[in-house]
Amino acid sequence: MTLTQKALAHATLYPLWLDNPAAPDTCPHLVGAREADLLIVGGGFTGLWAAIIAKQRDPQREVVIIEAGKVAHGASGRPGGIVSTSVMHGLVNAERVFPKDIEMLEKLGIDNLDSWRETIESFGIDADLEWGGRDDRRRAEG
Ligand SMILES: Cc1cc2nc3c(=O)[nH]c(=O)nc-3n(C[C@H](O)[C@H](O)[C@H](O)COP(=O)(O)OP(=O)(O)OC[C@H]3O[C@@H](n4cnc5c(N)ncnc54)[C@H](O)[C@@H]3O)c2cc1C
């Protein structure tokens, strides 16, 4: 056994974000019919944030999220925790794949990041957010 194997011998292959004893219990299965003003399919980041925005825009609106597995156990339970304005794994890749749309992609990425941060701060979400590293918007502005 190598040193690395020894060091990892008791490690659990489970995402850090989900390995939390304080995680809420799974909701009961939906049985029968359910009506709503807005139905969101999928309880990952996209669906959860869409639900928040929908309620912010119209608090009276009844929003229901249905999730086939467990909330945040899809891709949303797996991220490396990297926050970026890039929606394409970096500007170089975005420019290569969508050269004509690069300005729009950057704008959407910046808008997304700003709204995301605003949502986290306005709800006081304890997401261990560290605002460091490189800010890609310098390129857009400079
Ligand atoms: C290994 C890994 C590392 C990553 N690292 C980063 C990172 O560092 N930074 C970053 O910004 N992004 C990262 N990503 C990408 C990011 O995690 C995804 O873009 C994001 O989580 C997608 O969220 P989503 O809500 O669209 O999808 P998901 O989180 O996959 O949610 C979709 C949900 O829909 C449910 N569903 C599907 N079909 C149905 C149905 N018919 N009925 C009911 N429910 C259904 C699924 O069960 C699932 O829970 C990473 C992804 C992976 C896999």
The ligand as an SDF file (V2000), in Angstrom:
LIG
                    3D

 53 58  0  0  0  0  0  0  0  0999 V2000
  -17.7980   17.0340  -10.6100 C   0  0  0  0  0  0  0  0  0  0  0  0
  -18.4220   18.3830  -10.8950 C   0  0  0  0  0  0  0  0  0  0  0  0
  -17.7440   19.5290  -10.5060 C   0  0  0  0  0  0  0  0  0  0  0  0
  -18.3020   20.7840  -10.7730 C   0  0  0  0  0  0  0  0  0  0  0  0
  -17.6390   21.9120  -10.3340 N   0  0  0  0  0  0  0  0  0  0  0  0
  -18.2030   23.1330  -10.4990 C   0  0  0  0  0  0  0  0  0  0  0  0
  -17.5980   24.2960   -9.9630 C   0  0  0  0  0  0  0  0  0  0  0  0
  -16.5670   24.2390   -9.3250 O   0  0  0  0  0  0  0  0  0  0  0  0
  -18.2030   25.4850  -10.1850 N   0  0  0  0  0  0  0  0  0  0  0  0
  -19.3850   25.5870  -10.8700 C   0  0  0  0  0  0  0  0  0  0  0  0
  -19.9050   26.7150  -11.0020 O   0  0  0  0  0  0  0  0  0  0  0  0
  -19.9950   24.4980  -11.3840 N   0  0  0  0  0  0  0  0  0  0  0  0
  -19.4300   23.2880  -11.2040 C   0  0  0  0  0  0  0  0  0  0  0  0
  -20.0550   22.1680  -11.7080 N   0  0  0  0  0  0  0  0  0  0  0  0
  -21.2790   22.3640  -12.4820 C   0  0  0  0  0  0  0  0  0  0  0  0
  -22.4860   22.5780  -11.5720 C   0  0  0  0  0  0  0  0  0  0  0  0
  -22.4530   21.6720  -10.5030 O   0  0  0  0  0  0  0  0  0  0  0  0
  -23.7410   22.3820  -12.4110 C   0  0  0  0  0  0  0  0  0  0  0  0
  -23.7200   23.2670  -13.5220 O   0  0  0  0  0  0  0  0  0  0  0  0
  -24.9990   22.6800  -11.6160 C   0  0  0  0  0  0  0  0  0  0  0  0
  -25.0050   21.9890  -10.3890 O   0  0  0  0  0  0  0  0  0  0  0  0
  -26.2000   22.2720  -12.4550 C   0  0  0  0  0  0  0  0  0  0  0  0
  -27.3440   22.4720  -11.6490 O   0  0  0  0  0  0  0  0  0  0  0  0
  -28.7360   22.0040  -12.1850 P   0  0  0  0  0  0  0  0  0  0  0  0
  -29.7530   22.3830  -11.1320 O   0  0  0  0  0  0  0  0  0  0  0  0
  -28.9370   22.5710  -13.5500 O   0  0  0  0  0  0  0  0  0  0  0  0
  -28.6070   20.4420  -12.3680 O   0  0  0  0  0  0  0  0  0  0  0  0
  -28.6340   19.2820  -11.2430 P   0  0  0  0  0  0  0  0  0  0  0  0
  -27.9450   19.7040   -9.9860 O   0  0  0  0  0  0  0  0  0  0  0  0
  -28.1670   18.0480  -11.9030 O   0  0  0  0  0  0  0  0  0  0  0  0
  -30.1630   19.1820  -10.8900 O   0  0  0  0  0  0  0  0  0  0  0  0
  -31.0980   18.5860  -11.7680 C   0  0  0  0  0  0  0  0  0  0  0  0
  -32.0600   17.8060  -10.8810 C   0  0  0  0  0  0  0  0  0  0  0  0
  -33.1800   17.4400  -11.6760 O   0  0  0  0  0  0  0  0  0  0  0  0
  -33.6230   16.1900  -11.2200 C   0  0  0  0  0  0  0  0  0  0  0  0
  -34.4410   15.6210  -12.2940 N   0  0  0  0  0  0  0  0  0  0  0  0
  -34.0650   15.3200  -13.5360 C   0  0  0  0  0  0  0  0  0  0  0  0
  -35.1090   14.8550  -14.2480 N   0  0  0  0  0  0  0  0  0  0  0  0
  -36.1860   14.8930  -13.4220 C   0  0  0  0  0  0  0  0  0  0  0  0
  -37.5590   14.5640  -13.5660 C   0  0  0  0  0  0  0  0  0  0  0  0
  -38.0590   14.0910  -14.7330 N   0  0  0  0  0  0  0  0  0  0  0  0
  -38.3850   14.7290  -12.4930 N   0  0  0  0  0  0  0  0  0  0  0  0
  -37.8970   15.2170  -11.3330 C   0  0  0  0  0  0  0  0  0  0  0  0
  -36.6090   15.5520  -11.1410 N   0  0  0  0  0  0  0  0  0  0  0  0
  -35.7470   15.3950  -12.1720 C   0  0  0  0  0  0  0  0  0  0  0  0
  -32.3440   15.4140  -10.9280 C   0  0  0  0  0  0  0  0  0  0  0  0
  -32.5610   14.3580  -10.0170 O   0  0  0  0  0  0  0  0  0  0  0  0
  -31.4580   16.5260  -10.3290 C   0  0  0  0  0  0  0  0  0  0  0  0
  -31.5120   16.5640   -8.9070 O   0  0  0  0  0  0  0  0  0  0  0  0
  -19.5330   20.8980  -11.4640 C   0  0  0  0  0  0  0  0  0  0  0  0
  -20.2190   19.7360  -11.8380 C   0  0  0  0  0  0  0  0  0  0  0  0
  -19.6690   18.5010  -11.5640 C   0  0  0  0  0  0  0  0  0  0  0  0
  -20.4550   17.2550  -11.9580 C   0  0  0  0  0  0  0  0  0  0  0  0
  1  2  1  0
  2  3  1  0
  2 52  2  0
  3  4  2  0
  4  5  1  0
  4 50  1  0
  5  6  2  0
  6  7  1  0
  6 13  1  0
  7  8  2  0
  7  9  1  0
  9 10  1  0
 10 11  2  0
 10 12  1  0
 12 13  2  0
 13 14  1  0
 14 15  1  0
 14 50  1  0
 15 16  1  0
 16 17  1  0
 16 18  1  0
 18 19  1  0
 18 20  1  0
 20 21  1  0
 20 22  1  0
 22 23  1  0
 23 24  1  0
 24 25  2  0
 24 26  1  0
 24 27  1  0
 27 28  1  0
 28 29  2  0
 28 30  1  0
 28 31  1  0
 31 32  1  0
 32 33  1  0
 33 34  1  0
 33 48  1  0
 34 35  1  0
 35 36  1  0
 35 46  1  0
 36 37  1  0
 36 45  1  0
 37 38  2  0
 38 39  1  0
 39 40  1  0
 39 45  2  0
 40 41  1  0
 40 42  2  0
 42 43  1  0
 43 44  2  0
 44 45  1  0
 46 47  1  0
 46 48  1  0
 48 49  1  0
 50 51  2  0
 51 52  1  0
 52 53  1  0
M  END
$$$$
